[in-house]
C-alpha cells in the first residue's frame, strides 16, 4: 500500500494529470458543440439528459476521443521508468506481484479518476444551464424511474462510476502497450484506435456503453437500471481483467530481460 500510495501521488501531482482533465473537458465541449448543432436542426427544445445521451451515441464522433485523456494522465509511467532506468531499482526492492500490480492499477485508477471528473463536470454544468427533461426528451427506458423520481444523485453516480471503469480499461490497455514500446504516441493512441476499429468491425461500442447505448447494443428490454448497470460493469471489468493478464505475461518477460 505504501508503494501504491507513492505511485498514486506521483501520478496525481504530475502536470499531465491536470492536462488530461482539461483534454477530457475539451472532448466534451467539442462533442456538446457538435451535438448542439444537431439538436438545433432536429430537436430545438433539447434537455441536458438528451444532450448527454446524444453525446454518447454513435453519430457523435467526439466520444471516441475519451480514451485518449484516460491514458494521457498516467499511461506512460512505465515508459518513464524504462527511460530513466529506475525499473531495476524498484523491481529489486519488492516482489514481482507487488511491482506488477502497482504499475498496472496506478494508471487504471488515475485514468478512471480523469474520466469521472470529466463526466461530473460536464453533467454538472449541463444540469445548471439546461432543463433536465421535458416532453419528447430521449432517454433509455431503464433510466426512466431514476429521471421521473428526480434521483439526480443516483444518475450522476451511475454514469460517473461507469466512466471510472471505462477510464481504467483504457489506461490498462495503455499499460500493455508500454511493455512493448516507450513511444508515447503508441501508448496514448492505441486504446482509442482499438475501440474505434472494434466498433467499425463489430458494430459494438465500448465507449458508448457508459453513456446511452447499453440497451440498444445488447437489446436489454428491461426497466431495471441495476440490471443494466451490472451488465455494463461486468463487461468493462472483464476488459480490465483480460488487460491485467496480458500485462502480467508481457511485463514478466520484460522485467526478466531487464534484470
Buried (B, 14 or more C-beta within 10 A) or exposed (E): EEBBEEBBEBBBEBEBBEBBBEBBBBBBEBBBEBBEEBBEEEBEEBBBBBBBBBBBBBEBEBBBBBBBBBBBBBBBBBBBBBEEEEBEEBBEEBEEEBBBBBBBBBBBBBBBBBBBBBBBBBBEBBBEEBBBBEEEBBBBBBBEEBBEEEBEEBBBEBBBBBBBBBBBBBBBBBBBBBBEEBEBEBBBBBBBEBBBEBBEEEEBBBBBBBBBBBBEBBEBEBBEBEEBBEBBBEBBEEBBEBBBEBBBEBBEEBBEEEE
